[in-house]
Amino acid sequence: MKFHFNVVAVLVALLVIQGCAATVTPPPAVAIPPREAAIERWADNHPEAASDLGNWVKNHPQAARKFFEWDSTHPDRSKLFVIWAITHPVEEIDVFVEQHHGWQYFDEIMERHRPAAQTFIAWCRKHPRAAEALMNHPGGLQWAGNHLYRAYWEMKAT
């Protein structure tokens, strides 16, 4: 009889546990942040900014090539430059240059292509969401240069 009581107790316990488990509510859904749009869709998502960037490349092909090279080798620095341009809308480029001496490519851009760099800053400030979206992809500027604007800079920049 003792054995029968233990089996019954175990079965009752299992049924209670199973019943409790069936009534447990699942945890609330966790909000997943929106995925960054694919780099291939950047120009479609920001057509005016893409057009303006293309005009910048056409007008400054040598500087554009340097910016693209810089972004391909130092995407963290080029992103910092773009974010600085957006978050410091009234500061001149000299403020950034003074704080970042010794940056490969950037020093050469400042030495030889300062007007183009200032125009690029103006583009960032005019299109901050597009500029940030492009730079959220490491090497995004370089990708745009190679896939969207190559014809504008390749022949003229050599």
DOLUMRO-500709 format. One record per atom (N, C-alpha, C): x, y, z; atom name; residue number from 0. Coordinates in Angstrom, 3 decimals, decimal comma. Atoms other than C-alpha are relative to their C-alpha. Layout:
<sites>
+----------+----------+----------+----+-----+
|        u |        v |        w |  a |   k |
+----------+----------+----------+----+-----+
|        X |        Y |        Z | CA | NUM |
...
+----------+----------+----------+----+-----+
</sites>
This chain:
<sites>
+----------+----------+----------+----+-----+
|        u |        v |        w |  a |   k |
+----------+----------+----------+----+-----+
|    0,804 |   -1,173 |    0,000 |  N |   0 |
|    0,000 |    0,000 |    0,000 | CA |   0 |
|    0,862 |    1,257 |    0,000 |  C |   0 |
|   -0,913 |   -1,120 |   -0,044 |  N |   1 |
|    2,899 |    2,270 |    0,717 | CA |   1 |
|    0,479 |    0,351 |   -1,403 |  C |   1 |
|   -0,480 |   -0,201 |    1,368 |  N |   2 |
|    4,157 |    1,787 |   -2,844 | CA |   2 |
|   -1,076 |    0,698 |   -0,838 |  C |   2 |
|    1,107 |   -0,574 |    0,740 |  N |   3 |
|    0,746 |    2,608 |   -4,296 | CA |   3 |
|   -0,163 |    1,485 |    0,347 |  C |   3 |
|    0,133 |   -1,384 |   -0,425 |  N |   4 |
|    0,571 |    5,842 |   -2,242 | CA |   4 |
|    1,082 |    0,875 |   -0,640 |  C |   4 |
|   -1,092 |   -0,772 |    0,594 |  N |   5 |
|    4,007 |    6,991 |   -3,524 | CA |   5 |
|   -0,210 |    0,215 |   -1,496 |  C |   5 |
|    0,253 |   -0,133 |    1,435 |  N |   6 |
|    3,054 |    6,330 |   -7,144 | CA |   6 |
|   -1,099 |    1,020 |   -0,234 |  C |   6 |
|    1,103 |   -0,952 |    0,129 |  N |   7 |
|   -0,183 |    8,244 |   -6,714 | CA |   7 |
|    0,506 |    1,406 |    0,307 |  C |   7 |
|   -0,531 |   -1,310 |   -0,369 |  N |   8 |
|    1,658 |   11,102 |   -5,004 | CA |   8 |
|    0,858 |    0,572 |   -1,126 |  C |   8 |
|   -0,851 |   -0,441 |    1,112 |  N |   9 |
|    4,170 |   11,252 |   -7,849 | CA |   9 |
|   -0,862 |    0,403 |   -1,186 |  C |   9 |
|    0,872 |   -0,327 |    1,128 |  N |  10 |
|    1,422 |   11,197 |  -10,477 | CA |  10 |
|   -0,744 |    1,316 |    0,252 |  C |  10 |
|    0,690 |   -1,247 |   -0,335 |  N |  11 |
|   -0,506 |   13,942 |   -8,697 | CA |  11 |
|    0,967 |    1,179 |   -0,111 |  C |  11 |
|   -1,003 |   -1,065 |    0,075 |  N |  12 |
|    2,663 |   16,008 |   -8,375 | CA |  12 |
|    0,307 |    0,349 |   -1,451 |  C |  12 |
|   -0,270 |   -0,244 |    1,422 |  N |  13 |
|    3,393 |   15,585 |  -12,088 | CA |  13 |
|   -1,150 |    0,740 |   -0,668 |  C |  13 |
|    1,151 |   -0,678 |    0,584 |  N |  14 |
|   -0,127 |   16,616 |  -13,018 | CA |  14 |
|   -0,071 |    1,453 |    0,451 |  C |  14 |
|    0,004 |   -1,376 |   -0,519 |  N |  15 |
|    0,102 |   19,683 |  -10,783 | CA |  15 |
|    1,078 |    0,822 |   -0,698 |  C |  15 |
|   -1,106 |   -0,709 |    0,656 |  N |  16 |
|    3,473 |   20,632 |  -12,255 | CA |  16 |
|   -0,347 |    0,279 |   -1,456 |  C |  16 |
|    0,362 |   -0,168 |    1,402 |  N |  17 |
|    2,234 |   20,076 |  -15,785 | CA |  17 |
|   -1,082 |    1,064 |   -0,143 |  C |  17 |
|    1,062 |   -1,001 |    0,034 |  N |  18 |
|   -0,863 |   22,130 |  -15,070 | CA |  18 |
|    0,537 |    1,393 |    0,223 |  C |  18 |
|   -0,624 |   -1,298 |   -0,261 |  N |  19 |
|    1,246 |   24,947 |  -13,675 | CA |  19 |
|    0,808 |    0,455 |   -1,206 |  C |  19 |
|   -0,826 |   -0,353 |    1,161 |  N |  20 |
|    3,569 |   24,807 |  -16,635 | CA |  20 |
|   -0,873 |    0,458 |   -1,150 |  C |  20 |
|    0,880 |   -0,367 |    1,102 |  N |  21 |
|    0,641 |   25,046 |  -19,000 | CA |  21 |
|   -0,565 |    1,399 |    0,184 |  C |  21 |
|    0,561 |   -1,320 |   -0,243 |  N |  22 |
|   -0,548 |   28,226 |  -17,313 | CA |  22 |
|    1,058 |    1,092 |    0,068 |  C |  22 |
|   -1,056 |   -1,004 |   -0,042 |  N |  23 |
|    2,831 |   29,964 |  -17,314 | CA |  23 |
|   -0,063 |    0,810 |   -1,295 |  C |  23 |
|    0,042 |   -0,843 |    1,197 |  N |  24 |
|    2,688 |   32,914 |  -19,666 | CA |  24 |
|    1,419 |    0,239 |   -0,503 |  C |  24 |
|   -1,341 |   -0,238 |    0,538 |  N |  25 |
|    5,606 |   33,401 |  -22,013 | CA |  25 |
|    0,437 |    1,429 |    0,281 |  C |  25 |
|   -0,476 |   -1,368 |   -0,238 |  N |  26 |
|    7,826 |   36,430 |  -21,465 | CA |  26 |
|   -0,431 |    0,902 |   -1,152 |  C |  26 |
|    0,404 |   -0,908 |    1,070 |  N |  27 |
|    6,859 |   39,533 |  -23,409 | CA |  27 |
|    1,066 |    0,030 |   -1,109 |  C |  27 |
|   -0,922 |   -0,054 |    1,143 |  N |  28 |
|    8,404 |   39,884 |  -26,851 | CA |  28 |
|    0,974 |    1,158 |    0,197 |  C |  28 |
|   -1,032 |   -1,026 |   -0,114 |  N |  29 |
|   11,649 |   41,804 |  -26,839 | CA |  29 |
|    0,014 |    0,807 |   -1,287 |  C |  29 |
|   -0,047 |   -0,862 |    1,184 |  N |  30 |
|   11,707 |   44,761 |  -29,175 | CA |  30 |
|    1,369 |   -0,121 |   -0,650 |  C |  30 |
|   -1,247 |    0,128 |    0,750 |  N |  31 |
|   14,333 |   44,158 |  -31,817 | CA |  31 |
|    0,203 |    1,297 |   -0,776 |  C |  31 |
|   -0,213 |   -1,263 |    0,714 |  N |  32 |
|   15,914 |   47,342 |  -33,148 | CA |  32 |
|   -0,045 |   -0,239 |   -1,504 |  C |  32 |
|    0,066 |    0,181 |    1,446 |  N |  33 |
|   15,343 |   47,925 |  -36,848 | CA |  33 |
|    1,383 |   -0,250 |   -0,574 |  C |  33 |
|   -1,270 |    0,339 |    0,633 |  N |  34 |
|   18,058 |   46,429 |  -38,998 | CA |  34 |
|    0,431 |    1,122 |   -0,917 |  C |  34 |
|   -0,547 |   -1,013 |    0,897 |  N |  35 |
|   20,306 |   48,831 |  -40,812 | CA |  35 |
|   -0,313 |   -0,412 |   -1,432 |  C |  35 |
|    0,307 |    0,292 |    1,398 |  N |  36 |
|   19,205 |   49,075 |  -44,423 | CA |  36 |
|    1,277 |   -0,433 |   -0,710 |  C |  36 |
|   -1,144 |    0,501 |    0,760 |  N |  37 |
|   21,483 |   47,251 |  -46,813 | CA |  37 |
|    0,676 |    1,155 |   -0,736 |  C |  37 |
|   -0,771 |   -1,061 |    0,660 |  N |  38 |
|   24,231 |   49,420 |  -48,263 | CA |  38 |
|   -0,441 |    0,162 |   -1,451 |  C |  38 |
|    0,413 |   -0,049 |    1,394 |  N |  39 |
|   22,973 |   48,539 |  -51,738 | CA |  39 |
|   -1,254 |    0,848 |   -0,202 |  C |  39 |
|    1,240 |   -0,788 |    0,071 |  N |  40 |
|   19,731 |   50,418 |  -50,944 | CA |  40 |
|    0,208 |    1,452 |    0,431 |  C |  40 |
|   -0,248 |   -1,331 |   -0,538 |  N |  41 |
|   21,418 |   53,563 |  -49,615 | CA |  41 |
|   -0,458 |    1,097 |   -0,967 |  C |  41 |
|    0,355 |   -1,044 |    0,973 |  N |  42 |
|   21,007 |   55,642 |  -52,806 | CA |  42 |
|   -1,515 |    0,052 |   -0,220 |  C |  42 |
|    1,458 |    0,027 |    0,154 |  N |  43 |
|   17,376 |   54,511 |  -53,161 | CA |  43 |
|   -0,691 |    0,626 |    1,208 |  C |  43 |
|    0,588 |   -0,536 |   -1,234 |  N |  44 |
|   16,659 |   55,451 |  -49,548 | CA |  44 |
|    0,297 |    1,479 |    0,206 |  C |  44 |
|   -0,423 |   -1,400 |   -0,169 |  N |  45 |
|   18,422 |   58,836 |  -49,836 | CA |  45 |
|    0,331 |    0,600 |   -1,374 |  C |  45 |
|   -0,300 |   -0,401 |    1,376 |  N |  46 |
|   18,068 |   59,948 |  -53,482 | CA |  46 |
|    0,597 |    1,403 |   -0,141 |  C |  46 |
|   -0,547 |   -1,353 |    0,115 |  N |  47 |
|   18,720 |   63,671 |  -52,978 | CA |  47 |
|    1,444 |    0,039 |    0,498 |  C |  47 |
|   -1,362 |    0,054 |   -0,536 |  N |  48 |
|   21,784 |   63,008 |  -50,829 | CA |  48 |
|    0,927 |   -0,730 |   -0,958 |  C |  48 |
|   -0,819 |    0,753 |    0,951 |  N |  49 |
|   23,053 |   60,438 |  -53,341 | CA |  49 |
|    0,335 |    0,854 |   -1,212 |  C |  49 |
|   -0,238 |   -0,887 |    1,139 |  N |  50 |
|   22,660 |   62,929 |  -56,175 | CA |  50 |
|    1,011 |    1,092 |    0,358 |  C |  50 |
|   -0,928 |   -1,052 |   -0,434 |  N |  51 |
|   24,418 |   65,672 |  -54,213 | CA |  51 |
|    1,411 |   -0,544 |    0,217 |  C |  51 |
|   -1,318 |    0,602 |   -0,184 |  N |  52 |
|   27,250 |   63,314 |  -53,263 | CA |  52 |
|    0,639 |   -0,279 |   -1,361 |  C |  52 |
|   -0,510 |    0,213 |    1,351 |  N |  53 |
|   27,608 |   62,363 |  -56,927 | CA |  53 |
|    0,514 |    1,290 |   -0,621 |  C |  53 |
|   -0,475 |   -1,301 |    0,500 |  N |  54 |
|   27,889 |   66,054 |  -57,831 | CA |  54 |
|    1,299 |    0,401 |    0,671 |  C |  54 |
|   -1,253 |   -0,298 |   -0,710 |  N |  55 |
|   30,552 |   66,471 |  -55,162 | CA |  55 |
|    1,151 |   -0,791 |   -0,607 |  C |  55 |
|   -1,042 |    0,840 |    0,593 |  N |  56 |
|   32,512 |   63,565 |  -56,630 | CA |  56 |
|    0,387 |    0,536 |   -1,378 |  C |  56 |
|   -0,281 |   -0,559 |    1,336 |  N |  57 |
|   32,193 |   65,045 |  -60,147 | CA |  57 |
|    0,850 |    1,264 |    0,100 |  C |  57 |
|   -0,710 |   -1,273 |   -0,156 |  N |  58 |
|   33,452 |   68,420 |  -58,915 | CA |  58 |
|    1,351 |   -0,134 |    0,686 |  C |  58 |
|   -1,236 |    0,186 |   -0,767 |  N |  59 |
|   36,252 |   67,022 |  -56,723 | CA |  59 |
|    0,501 |   -1,437 |   -0,141 |  C |  59 |
|   -0,334 |    1,424 |    0,182 |  N |  60 |
|   37,373 |   63,696 |  -58,244 | CA |  60 |
|    1,261 |   -0,445 |    0,736 |  C |  60 |
|   -1,225 |    0,410 |   -0,697 |  N |  61 |
|   40,881 |   63,681 |  -56,763 | CA |  61 |
|   -0,224 |   -0,080 |    1,500 |  C |  61 |
|    0,312 |    0,036 |   -1,433 |  N |  62 |
|   39,660 |   64,544 |  -53,290 | CA |  62 |
|   -0,918 |   -1,179 |    0,313 |  C |  62 |
|    0,921 |    1,118 |   -0,221 |  N |  63 |
|   36,842 |   62,014 |  -53,612 | CA |  63 |
|    0,771 |   -1,308 |    0,062 |  C |  63 |
|   -0,802 |    1,239 |   -0,001 |  N |  64 |
|   39,344 |   59,296 |  -54,457 | CA |  64 |
|    0,738 |   -0,150 |    1,326 |  C |  64 |
|   -0,713 |    0,051 |   -1,286 |  N |  65 |
|   41,352 |   60,191 |  -51,347 | CA |  65 |
|   -0,959 |   -0,326 |    1,152 |  C |  65 |
|    0,990 |    0,313 |   -1,032 |  N |  66 |
|   38,228 |   60,162 |  -49,182 | CA |  66 |
|   -0,382 |   -1,478 |   -0,050 |  C |  66 |
|    0,378 |    1,414 |    0,130 |  N |  67 |
|   37,274 |   56,743 |  -50,566 | CA |  67 |
|    1,123 |   -0,909 |    0,492 |  C |  67 |
|   -1,144 |    0,792 |   -0,486 |  N |  68 |
|   40,785 |   55,371 |  -49,928 | CA |  68 |
|    0,079 |    0,060 |    1,517 |  C |  68 |
|   -0,053 |   -0,187 |   -1,451 |  N |  69 |
|   40,741 |   56,817 |  -46,424 | CA |  69 |
|   -1,067 |   -0,846 |    0,680 |  C |  69 |
|    1,081 |    0,775 |   -0,597 |  N |  70 |
|   37,369 |   55,222 |  -45,670 | CA |  70 |
|    0,266 |   -1,498 |   -0,095 |  C |  70 |
|   -0,272 |    1,440 |    0,135 |  N |  71 |
|   38,572 |   51,855 |  -46,963 | CA |  71 |
|    1,054 |   -0,483 |    0,992 |  C |  71 |
|   -1,066 |    0,405 |   -0,919 |  N |  72 |
|   41,620 |   51,843 |  -44,666 | CA |  72 |
|   -0,257 |    0,424 |    1,447 |  C |  72 |
|    0,279 |   -0,521 |   -1,344 |  N |  73 |
|   40,296 |   53,822 |  -41,684 | CA |  73 |
|   -1,478 |    0,356 |    0,143 |  C |  73 |
|    1,436 |   -0,324 |   -0,072 |  N |  74 |
|   36,490 |   53,516 |  -41,578 | CA |  74 |
|   -0,428 |    0,616 |    1,327 |  C |  74 |
|    0,351 |   -0,585 |   -1,294 |  N |  75 |
|   36,382 |   54,371 |  -37,884 | CA |  75 |
|    0,317 |    1,489 |    0,026 |  C |  75 |
|   -0,382 |   -1,418 |    0,025 |  N |  76 |
|   38,187 |   57,669 |  -38,491 | CA |  76 |
|   -0,899 |    0,802 |   -0,938 |  C |  76 |
|    0,858 |   -0,736 |    0,932 |  N |  77 |
|   36,139 |   58,653 |  -41,514 | CA |  77 |
|   -1,407 |    0,152 |    0,581 |  C |  77 |
|    1,305 |   -0,113 |   -0,652 |  N |  78 |
|   32,948 |   57,898 |  -39,573 | CA |  78 |
|    0,038 |    1,076 |    1,080 |  C |  78 |
|   -0,145 |   -1,017 |   -1,035 |  N |  79 |
|   34,206 |   60,026 |  -36,687 | CA |  79 |
|   -0,036 |    1,399 |   -0,614 |  C |  79 |
|   -0,010 |   -1,288 |    0,704 |  N |  80 |
|   34,845 |   62,875 |  -39,148 | CA |  80 |
|   -1,419 |    0,396 |   -0,417 |  C |  80 |
|    1,358 |   -0,293 |    0,450 |  N |  81 |
|   31,324 |   62,640 |  -40,589 | CA |  81 |
|   -0,902 |    0,313 |    1,193 |  C |  81 |
|    0,820 |   -0,252 |   -1,186 |  N |  82 |
|   29,700 |   62,416 |  -37,154 | CA |  82 |
|    0,370 |    1,346 |    0,623 |  C |  82 |
|   -0,417 |   -1,301 |   -0,516 |  N |  83 |
|   31,780 |   65,381 |  -36,003 | CA |  83 |
|   -0,623 |    1,119 |   -0,833 |  C |  83 |
|    0,564 |   -1,029 |    0,882 |  N |  84 |
|   30,633 |   67,390 |  -39,038 | CA |  84 |
|   -1,483 |    0,218 |    0,292 |  C |  84 |
|    1,440 |   -0,082 |   -0,258 |  N |  85 |
|   27,008 |   66,609 |  -38,226 | CA |  85 |
|   -0,272 |    0,598 |    1,380 |  C |  85 |
|    0,276 |   -0,418 |   -1,387 |  N |  86 |
|   27,228 |   67,223 |  -34,470 | CA |  86 |
|    0,644 |    1,333 |    0,378 |  C |  86 |
|   -0,621 |   -1,315 |   -0,225 |  N |  87 |
|   29,313 |   70,408 |  -34,748 | CA |  87 |
|   -0,321 |    0,904 |   -1,190 |  C |  87 |
|    0,426 |   -0,670 |    1,225 |  N |  88 |
|   27,311 |   72,344 |  -37,335 | CA |  88 |
|    0,560 |    1,398 |   -0,236 |  C |  88 |
|   -0,517 |   -1,361 |    0,201 |  N |  89 |
|   28,918 |   75,736 |  -36,751 | CA |  89 |
|    1,525 |    0,069 |    0,048 |  C |  89 |
|   -1,453 |   -0,026 |   -0,107 |  N |  90 |
|   32,547 |   74,742 |  -36,242 | CA |  90 |
|    0,650 |   -0,175 |   -1,365 |  C |  90 |
|   -0,765 |    0,094 |    1,240 |  N |  91 |
|   35,044 |   75,187 |  -39,031 | CA |  91 |
|    0,855 |   -1,265 |    0,018 |  C |  91 |
|   -0,780 |    1,228 |    0,152 |  N |  92 |
|   37,095 |   72,288 |  -40,320 | CA |  92 |
|    1,325 |    0,060 |    0,764 |  C |  92 |
|   -1,282 |   -0,142 |   -0,703 |  N |  93 |
|   40,246 |   73,694 |  -38,678 | CA |  93 |
|   -0,051 |   -0,558 |    1,422 |  C |  93 |
|    0,138 |    0,534 |   -1,358 |  N |  94 |
|   38,900 |   72,681 |  -35,258 | CA |  94 |
|    0,265 |   -1,505 |   -0,016 |  C |  94 |
|   -0,204 |    1,439 |    0,103 |  N |  95 |
|   38,772 |   69,035 |  -36,340 | CA |  95 |
|    1,445 |   -0,313 |   -0,383 |  C |  95 |
|   -1,375 |    0,238 |    0,467 |  N |  96 |
|   42,141 |   69,231 |  -38,125 | CA |  96 |
|    0,989 |    0,130 |    1,152 |  C |  96 |
|   -0,905 |   -0,208 |   -1,136 |  N |  97 |
|   43,872 |   70,589 |  -35,020 | CA |  97 |
|   -0,047 |   -1,149 |    0,992 |  C |  97 |
|    0,168 |    1,084 |   -0,972 |  N |  98 |
|   42,517 |   67,735 |  -32,922 | CA |  98 |
|    0,427 |   -1,359 |   -0,547 |  C |  98 |
|   -0,258 |    1,308 |    0,612 |  N |  99 |
|   43,483 |   64,978 |  -35,381 | CA |  99 |
|    1,203 |    0,011 |   -0,935 |  C |  99 |
|   -1,244 |    0,019 |    0,799 |  N | 100 |
|   47,017 |   65,546 |  -36,664 | CA | 100 |
|    0,539 |   -1,426 |   -0,085 |  C | 100 |
|   -0,657 |    1,287 |    0,153 |  N | 101 |
|   48,877 |   62,539 |  -38,007 | CA | 101 |
|   -0,881 |   -1,101 |   -0,533 |  C | 101 |
|    0,874 |    1,006 |    0,577 |  N | 102 |
|   45,943 |   60,759 |  -39,595 | CA | 102 |
|    0,358 |   -0,219 |   -1,462 |  C | 102 |
|   -0,338 |    0,344 |    1,383 |  N | 103 |
|   47,017 |   58,962 |  -42,767 | CA | 103 |
|   -1,183 |    0,324 |   -0,905 |  C | 103 |
|    0,956 |   -0,432 |    1,020 |  N | 104 |
|   45,138 |   60,207 |  -45,854 | CA | 104 |
|   -0,658 |    1,319 |    0,399 |  C | 104 |
|    0,703 |   -1,207 |   -0,399 |  N | 105 |
|   43,306 |   62,846 |  -43,829 | CA | 105 |
|    0,911 |    1,221 |   -0,071 |  C | 105 |
|   -0,929 |   -1,130 |    0,074 |  N | 106 |
|   46,378 |   65,046 |  -43,502 | CA | 106 |
|    0,237 |    0,419 |   -1,449 |  C | 106 |
|   -0,199 |   -0,315 |    1,416 |  N | 107 |
|   46,934 |   64,809 |  -47,250 | CA | 107 |
|   -1,251 |    0,665 |   -0,593 |  C | 107 |
|    1,237 |   -0,622 |    0,478 |  N | 108 |
|   43,290 |   65,613 |  -47,937 | CA | 108 |
|   -0,041 |    1,456 |    0,438 |  C | 108 |
|    0,034 |   -1,371 |   -0,512 |  N | 109 |
|   43,567 |   68,703 |  -45,747 | CA | 109 |
|    1,057 |    0,874 |   -0,672 |  C | 109 |
|   -1,078 |   -0,758 |    0,625 |  N | 110 |
|   46,843 |   69,749 |  -47,335 | CA | 110 |
|   -0,310 |    0,339 |   -1,456 |  C | 110 |
|    0,184 |   -0,168 |    1,442 |  N | 111 |
|   45,790 |   69,312 |  -50,960 | CA | 111 |
|   -1,440 |    0,245 |   -0,433 |  C | 111 |
|    1,400 |   -0,037 |    0,433 |  N | 112 |
|   41,994 |   69,253 |  -50,987 | CA | 112 |
|   -0,921 |    0,632 |    1,044 |  C | 112 |
|    0,806 |   -0,618 |   -1,064 |  N | 113 |
|   40,729 |   71,524 |  -48,220 | CA | 113 |
|   -1,346 |    0,526 |   -0,503 |  C | 113 |
|    1,329 |   -0,457 |    0,460 |  N | 114 |
|   37,985 |   73,208 |  -50,321 | CA | 114 |
|   -0,970 |   -1,167 |   -0,244 |  C | 114 |
|    0,852 |    1,175 |    0,217 |  N | 115 |
|   36,664 |   69,767 |  -51,313 | CA | 115 |
|   -0,452 |   -0,580 |    1,337 |  C | 115 |
|    0,367 |    0,513 |   -1,325 |  N | 116 |
|   36,745 |   68,654 |  -47,670 | CA | 116 |
|   -1,072 |    0,879 |    0,638 |  C | 116 |
|    1,014 |   -0,908 |   -0,546 |  N | 117 |
|   34,783 |   71,745 |  -46,659 | CA | 117 |
|   -1,350 |   -0,213 |   -0,688 |  C | 117 |
|    1,243 |    0,277 |    0,728 |  N | 118 |
|   32,228 |   70,995 |  -49,364 | CA | 118 |
|   -0,589 |   -1,338 |    0,443 |  C | 118 |
|    0,480 |    1,292 |   -0,507 |  N | 119 |
|   32,024 |   67,394 |  -48,132 | CA | 119 |
|   -0,664 |    0,185 |    1,363 |  C | 119 |
|    0,613 |   -0,293 |   -1,299 |  N | 120 |
|   31,332 |   68,687 |  -44,619 | CA | 120 |
|   -1,375 |    0,631 |   -0,198 |  C | 120 |
|    1,297 |   -0,633 |    0,284 |  N | 121 |
|   28,564 |   70,859 |  -46,062 | CA | 121 |
|   -1,025 |   -1,054 |   -0,440 |  C | 121 |
|    0,895 |    1,083 |    0,413 |  N | 122 |
|   27,097 |   67,741 |  -47,707 | CA | 122 |
|   -0,470 |   -0,783 |    1,226 |  C | 122 |
|    0,364 |    0,734 |   -1,221 |  N | 123 |
|   27,175 |   65,886 |  -44,357 | CA | 123 |
|   -1,037 |    0,761 |    0,805 |  C | 123 |
|    0,897 |   -0,825 |   -0,804 |  N | 124 |
|   25,426 |   68,772 |  -42,651 | CA | 124 |
|   -1,348 |    0,200 |   -0,681 |  C | 124 |
|    1,256 |   -0,135 |    0,735 |  N | 125 |
|   22,811 |   69,114 |  -45,381 | CA | 125 |
|   -0,809 |   -1,297 |    0,048 |  C | 125 |
|    0,641 |    1,326 |    0,034 |  N | 126 |
|   22,057 |   65,370 |  -45,379 | CA | 126 |
|    0,476 |   -0,866 |    1,174 |  C | 126 |
|   -0,564 |    0,734 |   -1,137 |  N | 127 |
|   22,864 |   64,188 |  -41,836 | CA | 127 |
|   -0,480 |   -1,445 |    0,112 |  C | 127 |
|    0,503 |    1,379 |   -0,117 |  N | 128 |
|   20,611 |   61,108 |  -41,864 | CA | 128 |
|    0,623 |   -0,893 |   -1,066 |  C | 128 |
|   -0,607 |    0,778 |    1,086 |  N | 129 |
|   21,970 |   59,954 |  -45,214 | CA | 129 |
|    1,478 |   -0,226 |    0,261 |  C | 129 |
|   -1,434 |    0,125 |   -0,283 |  N | 130 |
|   25,568 |   60,637 |  -44,210 | CA | 130 |
|    0,232 |   -1,016 |    1,105 |  C | 130 |
|   -0,153 |    0,942 |   -1,105 |  N | 131 |
|   25,163 |   58,756 |  -40,951 | CA | 131 |
|   -0,351 |   -1,421 |   -0,446 |  C | 131 |
|    0,384 |    1,327 |    0,489 |  N | 132 |
|   23,368 |   55,869 |  -42,680 | CA | 132 |
|    1,111 |   -0,609 |   -0,846 |  C | 132 |
|   -1,104 |    0,491 |    0,830 |  N | 133 |
|   26,225 |   55,572 |  -45,169 | CA | 133 |
|    1,175 |   -0,417 |    0,872 |  C | 133 |
|   -1,161 |    0,267 |   -0,840 |  N | 134 |
|   28,875 |   55,683 |  -42,460 | CA | 134 |
|   -0,258 |   -1,088 |    1,040 |  C | 134 |
|    0,290 |    1,114 |   -0,903 |  N | 135 |
|   27,079 |   53,106 |  -40,315 | CA | 135 |
|    0,417 |   -1,334 |   -0,595 |  C | 135 |
|   -0,565 |    1,178 |    0,660 |  N | 136 |
|   28,416 |   50,594 |  -42,811 | CA | 136 |
|    1,506 |    0,235 |   -0,094 |  C | 136 |
|   -1,451 |   -0,201 |    0,117 |  N | 137 |
|   32,191 |   50,275 |  -42,297 | CA | 137 |
|    0,432 |   -0,077 |   -1,466 |  C | 137 |
|   -0,389 |   -0,068 |    1,404 |  N | 138 |
|   33,684 |   51,312 |  -45,621 | CA | 138 |
|   -1,144 |    0,418 |   -0,906 |  C | 138 |
|    1,166 |   -0,391 |    0,793 |  N | 139 |
|   30,303 |   52,659 |  -46,757 | CA | 139 |
|    0,300 |    1,074 |   -1,018 |  C | 139 |
|   -0,368 |   -1,067 |    0,937 |  N | 140 |
|   31,775 |   55,778 |  -48,330 | CA | 140 |
|    0,817 |   -0,572 |   -1,146 |  C | 140 |
|   -0,806 |    0,658 |    1,028 |  N | 141 |
|   34,320 |   53,682 |  -50,175 | CA | 141 |
|   -0,880 |   -0,853 |   -0,901 |  C | 141 |
|    0,917 |    0,800 |    0,796 |  N | 142 |
|   31,555 |   51,330 |  -51,299 | CA | 142 |
|   -0,758 |    0,898 |   -0,986 |  C | 142 |
|    0,734 |   -0,924 |    0,874 |  N | 143 |
|   29,538 |   54,270 |  -52,657 | CA | 143 |
|    0,903 |    0,514 |   -1,112 |  C | 143 |
|   -0,932 |   -0,486 |    1,016 |  N | 144 |
|   32,601 |   55,610 |  -54,432 | CA | 144 |
|    0,249 |   -1,020 |   -1,085 |  C | 144 |
|   -0,295 |    1,050 |    0,979 |  N | 145 |
|   33,293 |   52,291 |  -56,111 | CA | 145 |
|   -1,222 |   -0,481 |   -0,764 |  C | 145 |
|    1,190 |    0,566 |    0,643 |  N | 146 |
|   29,718 |   51,258 |  -56,895 | CA | 146 |
|   -0,935 |    1,032 |   -0,615 |  C | 146 |
|    0,930 |   -1,003 |    0,499 |  N | 147 |
|   27,844 |   54,505 |  -57,476 | CA | 147 |
|    0,672 |    1,101 |   -0,809 |  C | 147 |
|   -0,622 |   -1,197 |    0,576 |  N | 148 |
|   30,394 |   57,109 |  -58,532 | CA | 148 |
|    1,341 |   -0,249 |   -0,684 |  C | 148 |
|   -1,317 |    0,323 |    0,566 |  N | 149 |
|   33,411 |   55,293 |  -60,008 | CA | 149 |
|    0,264 |    0,763 |   -1,299 |  C | 149 |
|   -0,198 |   -0,667 |    1,285 |  N | 150 |
|   32,905 |   56,808 |  -63,460 | CA | 150 |
|    0,330 |    1,485 |    0,172 |  C | 150 |
|   -0,234 |   -1,426 |   -0,231 |  N | 151 |
|   33,072 |   60,299 |  -61,952 | CA | 151 |
|    1,430 |    0,311 |    0,431 |  C | 151 |
|   -1,315 |   -0,294 |   -0,557 |  N | 152 |
|   36,457 |   59,967 |  -60,282 | CA | 152 |
|    1,122 |   -0,829 |   -0,592 |  C | 152 |
|   -1,053 |    0,932 |    0,386 |  N | 153 |
|   38,344 |   57,061 |  -61,792 | CA | 153 |
|    0,937 |    0,585 |   -1,068 |  C | 153 |
|   -0,845 |   -0,518 |    1,085 |  N | 154 |
|   39,586 |   58,698 |  -65,001 | CA | 154 |
|    0,610 |    1,358 |    0,346 |  C | 154 |
|   -0,450 |   -1,354 |   -0,313 |  N | 155 |
|   39,918 |   62,235 |  -63,631 | CA | 155 |
|    0,986 |    0,055 |    1,160 |  C | 155 |
|   -0,812 |   -0,045 |   -1,213 |  N | 156 |
|   41,690 |   61,338 |  -60,422 | CA | 156 |
|    1,412 |   -0,517 |   -0,217 |  C | 156 |
|   -1,329 |    0,556 |    0,228 |  N | 157 |
|   44,713 |   59,670 |  -61,977 | CA | 157 |
|    0,977 |    1,050 |   -0,455 |  C | 157 |
+----------+----------+----------+----+-----+
</sites>
